[in-house]
Amino acid sequence: MIVNIFMSNTHNSVNSHEVRIDVTKQTAEELALAGRQAQLIFKFNHTMPGTPEYDELMHRIFPSMGIGSLVSAPLTAVRPHNVSIGRNVVVMPGCLMMSAGGITIGDGAMIADNVQLISNNHDLYERQIITCRPIHIGRNVWIGAGATILPGVTIGDNAVVGAASVVTKDVAPDTIVAGNPARLIKRIPPLAGCAPLPDDIDNLEQLGLDSCGD
């Protein structure tokens, strides 16, 4: 049975909450939804980028997507209805979203090529049961190419995850982490004279980010 446990709270106490799903006991409706989503993703991955059809498919796969955001093909996603994408988010090609636990991507986040967002795992003894905890990616987060974010992880606003890192624990805001498992490399000092990113960024065309989100 599919259980939607998508939550907006970013505290670690919430992320520690685990939901267990027995994938052998899905209803006919749940299986039909999974089939439709798989077909949409296949079409998306074989559609010319930059066309109205591409944009329509992207928003059908991710109904909860803010304006100015882009997900690039190819994409692999399971249960993408559990993914919430903010405004002006960029997801580069090759992203894997295992979304049973819920995935939240905040405004202005940049997800580089071949990043894996994995919000569910398998029980060690009952392998047909997946154990699910939400992933929360904060505003203006930059996740480097090939990084893996594991279940229950919150990445704080403005943080940077180095390429090929495996993130197993929460990442504090305004920090850089890297490695396997990821560890703190340094804190990001604010730039002198730079202002915080405003809440209303609907019309912002974001081509790059510094430590203040500019």
C-alpha positions as CSV (number, residue, x, y, z in Angstrom):
1,M,0.0,0.0,0.0
2,I,1.3,3.4,-0.9
3,V,1.3,5.9,1.9
4,N,1.9,9.6,1.2
5,I,3.8,11.0,4.1
6,F,4.9,14.2,2.4
7,M,5.6,16.8,5.1
8,S,6.9,20.4,5.0
9,N,8.4,20.5,8.5
10,T,12.2,20.4,8.2
11,H,13.1,19.4,11.8
12,N,15.1,16.3,12.3
13,S,12.5,14.9,14.7
14,V,10.0,14.8,11.8
15,N,12.5,13.2,9.5
16,S,13.2,10.4,12.0
17,H,9.5,9.3,11.6
18,E,9.6,6.2,9.5
19,V,6.7,4.7,7.4
20,R,6.8,1.1,6.3
21,I,5.2,0.1,3.0
22,D,4.6,-3.5,1.9
23,V,5.0,-3.3,-1.9
24,T,3.4,-6.8,-2.4
25,K,0.1,-5.4,-1.0
26,Q,-0.5,-2.5,-3.3
27,T,-4.1,-1.9,-4.5
28,A,-5.1,-2.0,-8.2
29,E,-5.4,1.8,-8.1
30,E,-1.9,2.2,-6.8
31,L,-0.5,-0.2,-9.4
32,A,-2.3,1.7,-12.1
33,L,-0.9,5.0,-10.9
34,A,2.6,3.6,-10.9
35,G,2.1,2.4,-14.5
36,R,0.8,5.7,-15.7
37,Q,3.7,7.5,-14.0
38,A,6.3,5.1,-15.6
39,Q,4.8,5.8,-19.0
40,L,4.8,9.6,-18.5
41,I,8.5,9.5,-17.5
42,F,9.3,7.3,-20.6
43,K,7.6,9.9,-22.9
44,F,9.3,12.8,-21.1
45,N,12.7,11.1,-21.6
46,H,12.0,10.8,-25.3
47,T,10.6,14.2,-26.0
48,M,12.4,17.2,-27.5
49,P,13.4,19.6,-24.7
50,G,12.2,23.1,-24.9
51,T,8.9,22.2,-26.5
52,P,5.3,22.7,-25.1
53,E,4.9,18.9,-25.0
54,Y,8.1,18.6,-22.8
55,D,6.9,21.3,-20.4
56,E,3.4,19.7,-20.2
57,L,4.9,16.2,-19.4
58,M,7.2,17.7,-16.8
59,H,4.3,19.3,-15.0
60,R,2.2,16.2,-15.2
61,I,5.0,14.2,-13.6
62,F,5.5,16.9,-10.9
63,P,2.1,18.5,-10.2
64,S,3.6,20.4,-7.3
65,M,6.3,22.5,-9.1
66,G,6.9,26.2,-8.7
67,I,7.2,28.7,-11.5
68,G,10.6,29.1,-13.2
69,S,11.7,25.5,-12.4
70,L,13.1,23.0,-14.8
71,V,13.8,19.2,-14.6
72,S,16.0,17.9,-17.4
73,A,15.7,14.5,-19.0
74,P,16.7,11.8,-18.6
75,L,14.9,11.3,-15.3
76,T,14.2,8.2,-13.2
77,A,11.5,8.6,-10.6
78,V,9.3,6.4,-8.5
79,R,6.2,7.9,-6.9
80,P,6.9,11.4,-8.2
81,H,3.6,12.6,-6.8
82,N,5.5,12.7,-3.5
83,V,7.9,15.3,-4.8
84,S,7.4,19.0,-4.2
85,I,9.6,21.4,-6.2
86,G,9.8,25.1,-5.3
87,R,10.4,28.1,-7.6
88,N,13.4,28.6,-9.8
89,V,14.8,25.1,-9.2
90,V,17.1,23.5,-11.7
91,V,17.4,19.7,-11.8
92,M,20.1,18.6,-14.3
93,P,20.0,15.3,-16.3
94,G,20.3,11.9,-14.8
95,C,18.5,12.5,-11.5
96,L,17.1,9.5,-9.6
97,M,14.2,10.2,-7.2
98,M,13.1,7.4,-5.0
99,S,10.2,9.3,-3.5
100,A,8.1,7.0,-1.3
101,G,9.2,8.9,1.7
102,G,8.6,12.3,0.2
103,I,11.1,14.8,-1.3
104,T,10.9,18.6,-0.9
105,I,13.2,20.8,-2.9
106,G,13.2,24.5,-1.8
107,D,13.2,27.6,-4.0
108,G,16.4,28.3,-6.0
109,A,18.0,24.9,-5.4
110,M,20.4,23.5,-8.0
111,I,20.6,19.8,-8.4
112,A,23.6,18.8,-10.6
113,D,23.8,15.8,-13.0
114,N,23.3,12.3,-11.8
115,V,22.2,13.2,-8.2
116,Q,20.3,10.5,-6.3
117,L,17.6,11.5,-3.9
118,I,16.7,8.3,-2.1
119,S,13.9,8.6,0.5
120,N,13.3,4.9,1.0
121,N,15.2,1.8,1.8
122,H,14.4,-1.9,2.3
123,D,13.9,-3.8,5.6
124,L,16.8,-6.0,6.3
125,Y,14.6,-9.1,7.0
126,E,11.4,-8.4,5.1
127,R,12.8,-7.2,1.9
128,Q,9.4,-6.6,0.3
129,I,8.9,-3.8,2.9
130,I,10.3,-0.4,2.1
131,T,11.1,1.9,5.0
132,C,10.5,5.6,4.2
133,R,11.7,8.9,5.6
134,P,11.4,12.3,3.9
135,I,14.2,14.3,2.3
136,H,14.2,18.1,2.7
137,I,16.4,20.2,0.5
138,G,16.4,23.9,1.6
139,R,16.4,27.1,-0.3
140,N,19.4,27.9,-2.6
141,V,21.0,24.5,-1.9
142,W,23.6,23.4,-4.4
143,I,24.1,19.6,-4.7
144,G,27.1,18.6,-6.8
145,A,27.2,16.0,-9.6
146,G,26.8,12.4,-8.6
147,A,25.9,13.1,-4.9
148,T,23.5,10.8,-3.0
149,I,21.1,12.0,-0.4
150,L,19.8,9.2,1.8
151,P,16.4,8.8,3.7
152,G,15.6,11.3,6.4
153,V,18.2,13.9,5.5
154,T,17.5,17.6,5.7
155,I,19.9,19.9,3.9
156,G,19.8,23.5,5.3
157,D,19.4,26.6,3.3
158,N,22.4,27.8,1.2
159,A,24.3,24.6,1.9
160,V,26.6,23.0,-0.7
161,V,27.1,19.2,-1.1
162,G,30.3,18.2,-2.9
163,A,30.3,16.0,-6.0
164,A,30.0,12.3,-5.4
165,S,29.2,12.8,-1.7
166,V,27.0,10.4,0.2
167,V,24.9,12.4,2.7
168,T,23.7,10.3,5.6
169,K,23.0,13.0,8.2
170,D,21.5,16.5,8.3
171,V,23.5,19.3,6.8
172,A,23.5,22.7,8.6
173,P,22.6,25.8,6.6
174,D,25.4,27.8,5.1
175,T,27.9,25.0,5.1
176,I,29.9,22.9,2.6
177,V,30.0,19.1,3.1
178,A,31.7,16.4,1.0
179,G,32.9,12.8,1.1
180,N,31.5,9.4,1.8
181,P,30.0,9.7,4.3
182,A,29.8,13.5,3.9
183,R,31.4,15.6,6.6
184,L,31.8,19.3,7.2
185,I,34.4,21.0,5.1
186,K,33.8,24.6,6.0
187,R,31.1,27.2,6.8
188,I,30.1,29.7,4.1
189,P,30.6,33.3,5.4
190,P,28.1,35.9,4.2
191,L,29.3,38.2,1.4
192,A,29.8,41.8,2.6
193,G,26.9,44.0,1.6
194,C,24.7,41.2,0.1
195,A,21.1,41.0,1.0
196,P,19.0,37.8,1.8
197,L,17.0,36.4,-1.1
198,P,13.5,37.9,-1.0
199,D,10.5,35.7,-0.3
200,D,8.8,36.9,-3.5
201,I,11.1,35.6,-6.3
202,D,8.4,34.6,-8.8
203,N,10.0,36.9,-11.5
204,L,13.6,36.1,-10.7
205,E,15.7,34.5,-13.5
206,Q,18.4,32.7,-11.5
207,L,21.5,31.9,-13.5
208,G,23.8,31.2,-10.6
209,L,24.1,31.4,-6.8
210,D,26.6,32.7,-4.3
211,S,26.5,32.3,-0.6
212,C,23.6,34.8,-0.2
213,G,21.5,33.3,-3.0
214,D,22.2,36.1,-5.5
